[in-house]
Amino acid sequence: MSKKFLSQVTLSFLLVSFGLIGSPAYSQVGKPIATRLDAQQKQQLYDLLQKGQEYIDAGNINNALTIYQQAASIDSNNAKIFSGIGYLYATTGNYGEAAQAYQRAISLAPDNPAFHYALGYSLAQKGDYAQATEAYYQALKLDPNNTKNYLALAVVLLRQGNYEQIEEYYQRVISLDPNNEKAHEIMATALYNQGETAKALNFLEKSLQKFPHSSELKIKLATALLKEGNSESGFQTLQEIYESAPQNPQVQLKIAMIFEQQKQWDQALEAYEKASALNRGSIEAQSGIARIYEQKEDYFRAIVAYRRFIELAPQNPYGYHRLGVVLKERGRTAEAKEMLHKAKIIYESQNNSQGLKEVNNLLGKS
């Protein structure tokens, strides 16, 4: 979720919503929100929101969450505070709790498309694509001229392998915004994923005439060329991308992913390490480094890499899960169980049934 969305939970925004300053609060569709707060409660909310904003500005999300939950206990009928709670949970990677908060916001303000969109985002992030699709449909129904609703819906349909409506959504986005680069990226991916590589190549070549500086489209072109067996052109395209943006960690990251898909482990590792060097906080680059070492059966370095991943993302179950697997391979059973149990706890908190099933199977075999 973007930094722009954080503005929805800033102090002044919430003060107006609670009726503490300015005119009475209104939902997005103009319906008044009944607060019914006495003077003491309003002062409590004001003090809480002041403190909450300080925590947000300092990046202390956990303390900010505590403050917003206290505010919600004072005014349990304000949808925007639950939306704020949802956002804060999402920033910690706790998408299960985020989804619940957004569902509460929607129950209070069902006609707010932003809440449905945020719910879809949270559900998609925790892998519940079917429910995410429904949430995005609702956002689209309420706000049919917002291109981001079409794009988000297309992305979750891609992840489910449901390609039937993607071209329709592509055409709608283009009709609203002819220069929408993301729509071209999604359409190219849909063609490629359906095995229509020749069509994808043709589409990408035309798209690159429109967006000649798009690294993302060039990366997709390289991927399609490699899929077609045209290794020389594919790797040449990758080299051109690298030379055009050698200091761009996202470009390095995507190049690494292509090498990984091609099982070019050494090249993938080099690119992931470059991406990590350019962005020390990249959990994607760190997970890639760990995965490659695991693939190469270099378990000692894989353990070190997964521990580094956990330092970067302590609430992400993936690091504990894979570290448990690697420790088990090394015969370090007790440590493996400890890591797998930690992964299990986080999967449970996120309602991630697939991750939970995998960890339980591993624990059952230990």
N, C-alpha and C positions, 0 to 999 in steps of 0.2 A: 504494500500500500504506500502511496506517495506521501511525501512530507506535506503536500498541499492539504491532504485529508486531515492532518493533525490540527489544522486551523479550526476544524469543527469542534474541537474540544479545548480550545483556548479559553482563558479566563473570561474575557469580555463576552464571548459567544455564549458561554454558559450562564453568566450573570443575567443576560437578557432573557435567556430561556427560563430561568428560575424566577423572573420578575423582580430581581433585586435592583436592577437599574433600567431606565428607559421604559418603553411601553410594554403592555402585557405580551407574554410569549405566544408565538403562533407556530404551528407546524408548517411544513413546506406547502401544504395545500390550503393554508389559511385558517385552519380550525384552531380555536384557542385551547391552550393547555391549562387545565385547572391545577393550580398548585396548592391553594388553601394553606399557606404557611403563615404562622404568626410572626411577630417581629423577632422573637428570640430565635426561631428556626431560620429565618432569613439571615440573621447575623451569623449563626453557626455555619450555614452554607457559604456565606461570603468568606469567612475565615478558612473553611476547608478548601474552597476553590483557590484562594490566594496561595495556600500551602501546596496544593496539588500542582498549580502552575509552576511553582518554584522547583518541584521535583521533576516535572516534565522538562523544564529548561535545563536542569542539571543532568538529564538523561537517566534519572533514577526511577525507572518504570515500576518496579515493585512497590516502592513507597507511594508513588502516584496512584497505583491501583488501590491500595489500602484507603487512600483519601477518597477516591471516587466511590468506592463501596460504602464508605461512611456517609457520603453525600446521598447515595441512592437509598440508604436506610431512612434518611430524613424526608426525601421526596422520591417516593417509589413510582410516581406516575409521570415522570419526565423521560420521554424516549431518548432524548439527546444524551443524557448522562449514561444510559445503557449503551448507546452507540460509542461513547467515549471509552467506556469499560471494554467494549469489544475491540476497539482499536488498540488499546494498551495491551490486552491479552495477545492480540495478533503480533505485536512487536516483539513479544517474548517467545513467539513460536507456539504458544498454547492455543491452537486453533479450535479445539473442542470447546473450551471455555469462551473463546471469542464468538463462536457460532451461537452458543446459548445466550450470550449478552445481546447479540444482534436480533435473535428471535424474540427476546423480551422487548427490545426497541420496536420491532415490527408489530408486536401485539398491541403496543400503545399508539403507534403511528403507522398503520398498514399501507397508507398511500404515499409513503416516502420512498422513492426509487433508490436513493443512495443507501438506505438501510438494506434493501434487498440485494443490491450489488455487493455491499460489504459482506453480507451473509454468504453470498455465492463465492466470494473470494476465500473466505475462511473455510468453507466446506471443501472447495477445490484443493486448498493447501493441505488438508488432512486426508485427501484422497477420496472423498465422498462425491464423486463426479455426478452421480444421478441426482442427488439433492441439490448440488451446486447448479446443475442445469435448470432445475425448477426455479431456483432463486433468481437466476439471471433472466429467465423467461418473465418473471414477475417484474423485474426492473425494466425490461424492454417494453412490457405492456404499459407500464406507467410512464415511461419516458422513451417513446419510439423514435425520436430523432437524435438520440445520443449515441454516437458511433461506438463509444467504449462498451456499451451494453452488447452490441452485435459482436464486437471483437472478443469480449470475455466469453460469450456464449460459444463462439466458434472455437475458441481454445479448448474448452472442456469437451466439446463434441469431438475435436481432434483426439484428445486423450482417451476417449471412449471408442475410437475407431468408427464414429458415426459421421460419415462424410456427406450424406445426402443433402443437407441444408446449407453446407458451408459455402457453396458457390452462390446460393441465393443471398446469404448474408454478406458475402464479398461484394456482390453487385449493389446491395443496399448501402453499404458503407461508401463505396465509390460514388454512388449517386449523391450522397450527402457531403462527401469530402473526396474529390477526385485525386487529391495528392496524398492520400493516406497510405503511407509506406507499409505500415503494419498489416493492412489488409492484403497487400501483395505477398508479404511473407507467409501469412497463414494459408492463402490459396496455393502457393507453391508447395508448402508442406503437405497440404491435403492431396495434391496430385502425386507427389513423391510417395507418400505413405500408402496410396492405393496401388502402387506399382506402376503408375503411368509416368515412368521416368522420362520418356521422350516428350510427352506433353509438358512435364515439369520444366525440362530444359528449354523448350520453346517459350514457355511462359516467363521463365527467369530471364532469358535473353531480352525479351520485350520489356520486362519490368526494369532491367538494368539500363535500358535506353532512357527510361523515365527517371530512374534514381541511380545515376552512374557512380555515385560515391557511397552507396549503401554496402557496408561491410557485411551486414546480415544476409542480404540477397546474394552477395558474392560467395559467402560461406555455403549457402544452400546450393548455389551453382556448383561449387567444388564437390559437395556431397553427391549431387546427382551425377556429375561426370564420373566420379569414382564408382558409383553404383552401376553405371553403364559400362564399366570396365575401361574407361578412358583415363587410366592412372596418370599418364603424362600431363594431360591438360588439367586434371583435377589437382594434382600437387603443384603445378605451375600457378594455378589460380590461388591456392593457399599461400604460396610464396609471395605472390603479388599483394595479397591481403596483409601479410605480415610486414612487408616492406612499406606499405602505405600507413601502417599504424603500429610500429614496433613497440611503442610505449603504452598501448591500450590494453589493459589487463583483460577486458571482456573479449577482445579479438583473440588474444592468446588462449583464453579459456575455451572458446568455441573451436579453435584449431585443435587444441588438445583433445576435445571430445570427439572430433572427427578421426583423429589418429587412434583414439581408444576404440571407436567403432570398427576401425579397420584392423584392429589387433596389432597395431604398430606400437608396441609397448614402450620402447625406448624413446621414440619421437613424442609419444603422448606424455611421458614422464617429463621430458625436457620442456615441453610447452606448458604443462601444469606448473612446473617449478618457476618458469618465467612469469606466469600469471600470478603466482603467489608472491614472487619477489616484487612485482609491481603493485600488488595489493595484499599486504600482510594479513589483512582481516578477512580475506575471501574464504568462506567455508567451502564454496564449490571447488576452488583450486586445491584446498587441503584435502577434501574428500577424494578428489581425483588422484592426488599423490598417493594417498593411502591405498586406494583401490588398485593402482598399478603395481605397487609393491606386493600387494596380496596376490595379484594375478601372476607376478613373477616368482611367487612363493618365497619372497624375501621377507619372512615373517618378523624378523627383528626390526627392520626399518618400517614395516607396516604397523607394528605395535606403537612405535614412536610417533608415526604419522597420525594414527587414530587418536592417540592421547592428545596430540596438538589440536586435532579437530574438536575434541571434547572441551579443551580450554577455550576455543573460539565459540562453541555453541553448546553450553552445558545443559540446555533444555531440549536438545535435539537427540532423540533416541537412536538415530542412525549410528553415531559414533560408538555408543556403548554396545549396540547390537553387533556391529562388525568387529569391534575390539574383542568382544566375547568369543566370536567365531575364531579369530586368529589366535587368541590365547589358548583356546581349546586345541587347535592344531599343534601348538607347541607343547601340549601336555600340561599346561598350567591350569588344571581343572578348577581349583578353588577361586582363582582370580577370574576365570571365565564365567563361573556362576555368578559372582558378584556383579560383573558388568551386565550380564544378561538380565539379572533381576532389576538392575537400575533401568535398563531399556524397557522392561516389562511395566514398571511403575509409570513411566512416561507414556508408553503406548496406551495404558489403561486410562490415564488422565485425558488423553486426546481422543479416546474412543476409536483407536486405530486397530480394527479387528484383524487386518491382514498381518501387520507387524506383530501383534500379540500372538497370533497363531504360530508364526515362524519362531518366535522366541520360546514359546511353550514347547514346541517340538524339539528345539535344541536343549532345553532344560530337561525334557523327558528322556533324552538320549545320553545325558551326562552322568 
